[in-house]
Amino acid sequence: MRLRFLGTESKNGNCPTVYATDRDTYVVQGWTVTDPDALADLRDVLPGETFVEIPKALVKHLPRED
């Protein structure tokens, strides 16, 4: 898989960041969700899946599919 940088809301080059892949998907760099209550709200979690938190402002870097 190859990644293409789309954008970040970070001022110092740290996360969160969003990337497009060559597989027609996105990779999101963010803060690991560790809050037990939040994790309990997740559904259908498969082995190998993880969850990251990003600010809403980061979504503006995702391309629109009209």
DRENDO-1510 file (C-alpha; in Angstrom, 1 decimal, always signed):
<recs>
REC; n; res; u; v; w
REC; 1; MET; +0.0; +0.0; +0.0 .
REC; 2; ARG; +1.2; +3.5; -0.8 .
REC; 3; LEU; +0.1; +6.6; +1.1 .
REC; 4; ARG; -0.4; +10.2; -0.2 .
REC; 5; PHE; -0.6; +13.0; +2.3 .
REC; 6; LEU; -3.9; +14.9; +2.2 .
REC; 7; GLY; -3.7; +17.2; +5.2 .
REC; 8; THR; -3.2; +17.9; +8.9 .
REC; 9; GLU; -4.5; +20.2; +11.5 .
REC; 10; SER; -1.3; +20.1; +13.4 .
REC; 11; LYS; +0.9; +23.1; +13.8 .
REC; 12; ASN; +4.1; +21.3; +14.4 .
REC; 13; GLY; +4.0; +18.3; +12.0 .
REC; 14; ASN; +2.5; +16.0; +14.7 .
REC; 15; CYS; -0.7; +14.0; +14.3 .
REC; 16; PRO; -3.6; +14.0; +13.5 .
REC; 17; THR; -3.1; +13.6; +9.7 .
REC; 18; VAL; -5.1; +12.0; +6.9 .
REC; 19; TYR; -3.7; +10.1; +3.9 .
REC; 20; ALA; -5.2; +8.6; +0.8 .
REC; 21; THR; -4.1; +5.1; -0.3 .
REC; 22; ASP; -3.6; +3.5; -3.7 .
REC; 23; ARG; -6.4; +1.1; -2.6 .
REC; 24; ASP; -9.2; +3.7; -2.7 .
REC; 25; THR; -9.2; +4.0; +1.1 .
REC; 26; TYR; -7.9; +6.4; +3.7 .
REC; 27; VAL; -5.5; +6.1; +6.6 .
REC; 28; VAL; -6.0; +8.3; +9.6 .
REC; 29; GLN; -3.3; +9.2; +12.1 .
REC; 30; GLY; -4.7; +10.2; +15.4 .
REC; 31; TRP; -4.9; +9.6; +19.1 .
REC; 32; THR; -5.5; +6.0; +20.2 .
REC; 33; VAL; -8.9; +5.6; +21.8 .
REC; 34; THR; -8.4; +4.0; +25.2 .
REC; 35; ASP; -11.4; +5.3; +27.2 .
REC; 36; PRO; -13.3; +2.2; +28.4 .
REC; 37; ASP; -16.7; +3.7; +28.0 .
REC; 38; ALA; -16.0; +4.8; +24.4 .
REC; 39; LEU; -14.6; +1.3; +23.6 .
REC; 40; ALA; -17.7; -0.3; +25.0 .
REC; 41; ASP; -19.8; +1.7; +22.5 .
REC; 42; LEU; -18.0; +0.2; +19.5 .
REC; 43; ARG; -19.8; -2.6; +17.6 .
REC; 44; ASP; -18.6; -5.5; +15.5 .
REC; 45; VAL; -14.9; -5.0; +16.2 .
REC; 46; LEU; -12.8; -7.5; +14.3 .
REC; 47; PRO; -9.3; -8.8; +15.2 .
REC; 48; GLY; -6.7; -6.4; +13.9 .
REC; 49; GLU; -8.9; -3.3; +14.0 .
REC; 50; THR; -8.1; -0.3; +16.0 .
REC; 51; PHE; -9.6; +3.1; +16.5 .
REC; 52; VAL; -8.2; +6.6; +16.5 .
REC; 53; GLU; -9.7; +10.0; +17.4 .
REC; 54; ILE; -9.3; +13.0; +15.1 .
REC; 55; PRO; -10.7; +16.6; +15.2 .
REC; 56; LYS; -13.7; +17.4; +13.0 .
REC; 57; ALA; -11.6; +20.0; +11.2 .
REC; 58; LEU; -9.4; +17.2; +9.7 .
REC; 59; VAL; -12.3; +15.9; +7.6 .
REC; 60; LYS; -12.1; +19.0; +5.3 .
REC; 61; HIS; -8.9; +17.4; +3.8 .
REC; 62; LEU; -10.9; +14.4; +2.5 .
REC; 63; PRO; -11.9; +14.7; -1.2 .
REC; 64; ARG; -15.6; +15.1; -1.9 .
REC; 65; GLU; -17.3; +12.4; -3.9 .
REC; 66; ASP; -20.2; +14.2; -5.6 .
</recs>
